[in-house]
Amino acid sequence: MSANADFQPKIIVFACENSGWLAAEHAAELALSYPERVELIKLPCSGKIDVLFFMKALEKADGTIVLACQKENCKFIKGNIRAAQRVKQTENLLKEIGIEPERVGLYYLAANMGHKFVEIIQNFYDKIRELGPNPGKVIK
Amino acid sequence: MIIAERKPIEEILGLLSKHQKVLVLGCGGCVTVCLAGGEKEVGILSSQLTMARSKEERPLEIVQKTIERQCDFEYFEGIRHIVKDVDAILSLACGIGIQTCAEAFPDKIVWPGVNTKFLGVNLNVGEWAERCQACGQCVLDKTGGICPVARCSKSIFNGPCGGSQDGKCEVSPDTDCAWALIHDRLTRLGEVDSLREILPVKDWSYSRDGGPRKLVREDLELESGK
């Protein structure tokens, strides 16, 4: 556990509207709860995610992830493959400036996986909580 | 186009170490196409720089701007009001743009954010190759459209040399032998006999001989003076 026990990470979640976003809605229908400081942003496909989006997110958040459709199940064929590449590219940019690459991530799920959505968010939240505040955060 | 590559982040952070407010200036020309210094790269680099400086608890304020081209003076006129409020400019243009920027703003520090590599072509995502050395006297009409100056490691005109093996250059197995390419292409076009023509020695005076080159076309002049 981080030295700062009161630390509540700010997380930005980019969600594909064909999987992650619907899974979030499913979680809401099931009345499942997840940490408060989680901001969801809808994407038309996980392939729309961009290194720049992740970097801008990390200027104000402690961690950011993209939720993509299951492998080989992207409506646009290669969107989730491209999202994975952009996560790697962002990890490299973060390493260059001495920020933990674990602050960015990619998770696969399907539209009807409300429980999985909450599990992903909670696990990532806990991981960032362990890491502590993002030292590069610009907007405190 | 001109191919450039962003400088290592440590080097850029070093250049900007004494500044509190900088303009990261992109160029909408070649460096946008080769993904080194366009609007998007300005955004990503600015994010990295502000985060790196925030981590050091020495905040850096960045103004982002990308102009049409940095190799033409007129495009700098529209950013004079931005430039006057910053400590320095980090230009992500090629070496030409960086110098033009410095000339446009003689009282402002202009740092280079990229290394200009060569004149080349985009082969694949993230892959570029040299195609021209701007030698000043094009010989592509004699060599099937393949340049021996830029693409032969020795820039020879009577190749291939003894280092050509299976169409590859001895310098690297990844490098095609330019003269093998020239021979194969002219053979395909039924023009290989043209290589038998004895050519005069290439006139290198059009290249770097005589110092920096300048081109003046009086036919384009509309008004006297600059």
Chai-1 contact restraints between the chains, C-beta under 6 A:
chainA,res_idxA,chainB,res_idxB,connection_type,confidence,min_distance_angstrom,max_distance_angstrom,comment,restraint_id
A,V51,B,I44,contact,1.0,0.0,6.0,A-B,restraint_1
A,L52,B,K40,contact,1.0,0.0,6.0,A-B,restraint_2
A,L52,B,G43,contact,1.0,0.0,6.0,A-B,restraint_3
A,L52,B,I44,contact,1.0,0.0,6.0,A-B,restraint_4
A,M55,B,I44,contact,1.0,0.0,6.0,A-B,restraint_5
A,M55,B,S47,contact,1.0,0.0,6.0,A-B,restraint_6
A,L93,B,Q48,contact,1.0,0.0,6.0,A-B,restraint_7
A,E96,B,I9,contact,1.0,0.0,6.0,A-B,restraint_8
A,I97,B,Q48,contact,1.0,0.0,6.0,A-B,restraint_9
A,I97,B,M51,contact,1.0,0.0,6.0,A-B,restraint_10
A,I97,B,A52,contact,1.0,0.0,6.0,A-B,restraint_11
A,P135,B,K55,contact,1.0,0.0,6.0,A-B,restraint_12
A,G136,B,M51,contact,1.0,0.0,6.0,A-B,restraint_13
A,G136,B,S54,contact,1.0,0.0,6.0,A-B,restraint_14
A,G136,B,K55,contact,1.0,0.0,6.0,A-B,restraint_15
A,V138,B,T50,contact,1.0,0.0,6.0,A-B,restraint_16
A,V138,B,S54,contact,1.0,0.0,6.0,A-B,restraint_17
